[in-house]
Structure formats: structure tokens, C-alpha cells
Amino acid sequence: MARLIESTDPTSASVEEVRDALAVWGFDPAEEESIAHAAHWLRRLGNDRDFLGDLLIGMLAGRPPAGEVGIDVGETNCIVLAAPGRGNFSLSASIWPSQEENVLRASGPEAFAYGTAHDHNHDFLVLGYFGPGVEFENYEYRYETVEGWRGEPVDLHPLGRSRLEPGVLFHYRAHRDIHLVHPPQSLSVALTLSHEHAAKGWMDHYLFDVEAGRIARVLGHGPSEAFLRIAVALGGEEAKDLAARFGRHHPSDRMRLSAWRALAACAGNREAQDAVWAEAEACGSRVVEAAAAARRRAISP
């Protein structure tokens, strides 16, 4: 399961010091020394009990944050402390509301990924910073045994619960550790140091139905898939030809499926759509085959 990393270093460090130290050394989760170095600096940042409150007050007062600090537009509760760049890492603070917070009642648990079991396509270190901490329901699985289609059975190994209390630091491993996040008893904050790499956008990860032991949804879609679907929808034989080639031969199953979806969306009537999905079903990808068969059943009269 996710590994607990112990440390007793009482010293603190600023965001700038942590960012500079990690930019020099980098963060490579394949190397134990690099993990220890990154965990050391993340803990030192966590030992500074004032930096995040000062930062938030400044942002609320309209003072622009210095350096790379900003709001992550992709996650409603995430503040970026160091954007991806030198050193293959990013650094962020996540604010976790409790059941009593109005923002949770207004936005719903899905906005904070509460109640969803998921893995990640990157390693990360996470440190409890403030409050009682979110609770993780932990599982493990073997990524290499999974083809990656929605509804696929997965052998999930339950590993109990953990709580991200202040000072507790975990290493979550890409494509292995799964957690189901539960709201904290009261407002909590965690600091996260993530490994960033160029291939991450092409690597699938998943939402899981832990009760059924199946993949509930495939995650990790990147901009290239959206661009292809837009190009096909705007018309033009060249775009359709490219989508057909991608559907048959692209090395990413996810891109192949996106190509067939784009072609089916502009196919017109039900018979034309079925013909597209029939071709997709025979394209040689198990992931595409399963999705295409499901689509054909859905559009059958």
C-alpha cells in the first residue's frame, strides 16, 4: 500500500527554498535517495505553520502571489505552489472541506473526488498540514494485468484506512496504489509533491467500483484527443482519414477509441454509426473492441 515515510526533522523552509532545492536535485520516484530528498524538503515546508495562511490572506486581499503560485483551474481545491518545470515535479496545497462546509454542500462531493476510488498516473508524496485530515480507504492492484476498458474486472486488494493527520507523510505509487477519499471531520489541508513527466498524458488511470471490483471509468484524457474530435466534427475528408488511421494504428488505445468516437459522431444515422463501430470492433485493440461492442448494443433497435 502507500508507504508511510517517517522523519523527525524539526526545521522549516520557505516555498522558494523548497522549490530551488528540488529544482537542483529533481524528483525521481524510481530512486530511493531522490524520494528521501523530496520527502525531507516537503516536510520542512510543512513545518512552516504560517506560510500558507499568509499566502491565502494575501490572495484574498488582492495582492498577487509571487513566483509560480496560483490557483489550479483543473482542481477546485488546489493551490499551485510550484508549477511543473525543472526537476520533474510540481508542488501544491489541497484544501479539503468537511461535510459541514457550505462549499461541499453547494458543489457536491464529486468536485473534491470524495467517495471515488482512483489510482494515479504519477507518483506523489502527500503530507498532512492542517486539521484532522482526510481519510483514505486504501487498495492495491496490478496495472500490468489490466487492459483498461470500462467494466473490466480488476483484482483489488483492500488494505484498510489511513488518515492524513498533520505531519503524516505518504508515498503513493503510480498505477499501483488506489485510494478512496472520505471528507475530514473538519476543514483540512494537505501538501502534495507530484512527479511530472512528459509521458504522463498518454498513460491511463482509472476510477474503480470497489464493490463490484471493476473499472468504472478511464481517466487521463489529454488535449490531443479533444483536438482530433473537434477537427473531425468541423468536417473535411483529411480529418476523417487521419481519424481512421489513428483508429486502426495509433499506439495509444485511448486515442484509437477517441478517433472511432469522432467518426461515429459524424456518421449520421444509426446504420452508419453501427458500421463505424463494427469496424472499430475489429481493429485489433481489446479496449476498443469492448467499447465498440457496448456502443453497438446501445444503438441497436
Residue pairs with C-beta under 8 A, 6 or more apart in sequence:
1 138
1 139
1 140
1 159
1 160
1 177
2 136
2 138
2 162
2 170
2 171
2 172
2 173
2 177
2 179
3 170
3 171
3 173
4 162
4 168
4 169
4 170
5 35
5 36
5 39
5 125
5 169
5 170
5 171
6 169
7 39
7 40
7 43
7 169
9 40
9 43
9 44
9 47
10 47
11 44
11 47
12 44
12 45
12 47
12 48
13 21
13 41
13 44
13 45
13 47
13 48
14 45
14 48
14 51
15 45
15 51
15 67
15 69
15 81
15 82
15 91
16 67
17 41
17 44
18 41
18 42
18 44
18 45
18 82
18 91
19 67
19 68
19 81
19 82
19 91
21 37
21 41
22 37
22 38
22 41
22 82
22 87
22 89
22 91
22 193
23 85
23 86
23 87
24 87
25 34
25 37
25 38
25 87
26 34
26 86
26 87
26 88
26 89
27 34
27 35
27 38
27 87
27 88
27 89
27 193
27 195
28 34
28 88
28 195
29 35
29 123
29 171
29 173
29 174
29 195
35 125
35 171
38 89
38 125
38 193
39 125
39 169
39 171
42 91
42 125
42 127
42 169
42 191
42 193
43 127
43 167
43 169
45 51
45 91
45 127
45 191
46 127
46 128
46 129
46 166
46 167
46 169
46 191
52 79
52 93
52 129
52 130
52 189
55 65
55 69
55 79
56 79
58 65
59 65
68 80
68 81
68 82
68 83
68 85
69 79
69 80
69 81
70 79
70 80
70 83
71 78
71 79
71 80
72 78
72 79
72 80
72 92
75 94
76 107
76 111
76 112
77 94
77 95
77 96
77 97
77 111
77 112
78 92
78 93
78 94
78 95
79 92
79 93
79 94
79 95
80 90
80 91
80 92
81 91
81 92
81 93
81 191
82 89
82 90
82 91
82 92
83 90
84 90
84 196
88 195
88 196
88 197
89 193
89 194
89 195
89 196
90 193
90 194
90 196
91 191
91 192
91 193
91 194
92 191
92 192
92 194
93 129
93 189
93 190
93 191
93 192
94 189
94 190
94 191
94 192
95 187
95 188
95 189
96 112
96 131
96 133
96 134
96 183
96 184
96 187
96 188
96 189
96 190
97 103
97 104
97 112
97 183
97 187
98 104
98 183
98 184
98 185
98 186
98 187
98 188
99 183
100 186
101 187
104 111
104 112
104 114
104 183
109 115
109 183
110 116
112 181
112 183
113 181
114 181
114 182
114 183
115 180
115 181
115 182
116 180
116 181
116 207
117 137
117 139
117 178
117 179
117 180
117 207
117 208
117 209
117 210
118 178
118 179
118 180
118 205
118 206
118 207
118 208
118 219
119 141
119 143
119 174
119 175
119 176
119 177
119 178
119 205
119 206
119 208
120 172
120 174
120 175
120 177
120 205
121 174
121 175
121 200
121 203
121 204
121 205
121 219
121 220
122 174
122 194
122 195
122 196
122 197
122 200
123 171
123 172
123 173
123 174
123 194
123 195
124 171
124 172
124 192
124 193
124 194
124 195
125 169
125 170
125 171
125 172
125 192
125 193
126 164
126 169
126 170
126 172
126 190
126 191
126 192
126 193
127 164
127 167
127 168
127 169
127 190
127 191
127 192
128 163
128 164
128 165
128 166
128 167
128 168
128 169
128 188
128 190
129 166
129 188
129 189
129 190
129 191
130 166
130 187
130 188
130 189
131 166
131 184
131 186
131 187
131 188
131 189
132 163
132 165
132 184
132 185
132 186
132 188
133 163
133 164
133 165
133 166
133 168
133 184
133 188
133 190
134 163
134 164
134 181
134 182
134 183
134 184
134 188
134 190
135 161
135 162
135 163
135 164
135 181
135 182
135 183
135 184
136 161
136 162
136 163
136 164
136 170
136 179
136 180
136 181
136 182
137 158
137 160
137 161
137 179
137 180
137 181
137 182
137 210
138 158
138 159
138 160
138 161
138 162
138 177
138 178
138 179
139 156
139 157
139 158
139 159
139 177
139 178
139 179
139 180
139 208
139 210
140 156
140 157
140 159
140 176
140 177
140 178
141 154
141 155
141 156
141 157
141 176
141 178
141 208
142 155
142 176
143 175
143 176
145 155
146 152
146 154
146 206
146 215
147 253
147 286
147 287
147 290
148 204
148 206
148 215
148 218
148 253
148 254
148 287
149 215
149 218
149 286
149 287
149 290
149 291
150 215
150 216
150 217
150 218
150 290
150 291
150 294
151 214
151 215
151 290
151 294
152 214
152 215
152 290
153 213
153 214
154 208
154 213
154 214
154 215
155 213
156 178
156 208
156 210
156 213
158 210
162 168
162 170
164 170
164 188
164 190
172 179
174 195
174 203
174 205
175 203
175 205
178 208
180 210
201 220
201 222
201 224
202 220
202 222
202 252
202 254
203 220
204 218
204 219
204 220
204 253
204 254
205 219
205 220
206 215
206 216
206 217
206 218
206 219
207 215
207 216
207 217
207 219
208 214
208 215
208 216
209 215
209 216
218 254
220 254
221 254
221 258
224 255
225 254
225 255
225 258
228 239
228 242
228 243
228 246
228 255
228 258
228 259
228 262
229 258
229 261
229 262
229 265
231 239
231 242
231 243
231 262
232 239
232 240
232 243
232 259
232 262
232 263
232 265
232 266
233 262
233 265
233 266
235 266
240 263
240 266
243 259
243 260
243 262
243 263
244 259
244 263
246 255
246 256
246 258
246 259
247 256
247 259
247 260
247 263
247 279
247 280
247 283
247 288
248 256
248 283
248 284
250 256
250 259
253 285
253 286
253 287
253 288
254 287
256 283
256 285
256 287
256 288
257 280
257 285
257 287
257 288
257 291
260 276
260 277
260 279
260 280
260 283
260 288
260 291
260 292
263 276
264 273
264 276
264 277
264 280
264 295
267 273
267 275
267 276
270 299
270 301
273 295
273 299
274 296
274 299
274 300
277 292
277 295
277 296
277 299
278 292
278 296
280 288
280 289
280 291
280 292
281 288
281 289
281 292
281 293
281 296
282 289
283 289
